[in-house]
Amino acid sequence: MSEQILKLPEVITTTGLARSTIYKLISENRFPKQIKLTSFSSGWLKSEINQWLEERIAASRNLEALS
């Protein structure tokens, strides 16, 4: 398995979301949960972040088509 792990600064850059927004969305089950790497470190699977972004883009495009 060659899955890439993104740390929080990369997730912020990739999504354009603020740290607080990311954690708020996680608490609402609307954003991929981070995985625990060590007792002091966690990260996100790049594929899950990319999938979340693709879903947001698709939802946005569908809303525009309905307008």
Residue pairs with C-beta under 8 A, 6 or more apart in sequence:
3 45
3 46
3 47
4 45
4 46
4 47
5 35
5 37
5 43
5 44
5 45
5 46
6 14
6 43
6 44
6 45
6 46
6 49
7 43
8 19
8 22
8 43
11 17
11 22
11 44
11 49
12 18
12 19
12 22
14 49
14 53
15 22
15 49
15 52
15 53
17 25
22 31
25 31
26 32
26 33
26 34
31 52
32 44
32 45
32 48
32 49
32 51
32 52
34 42
34 43
34 44
35 42
35 43
35 44
35 45
36 42
37 43
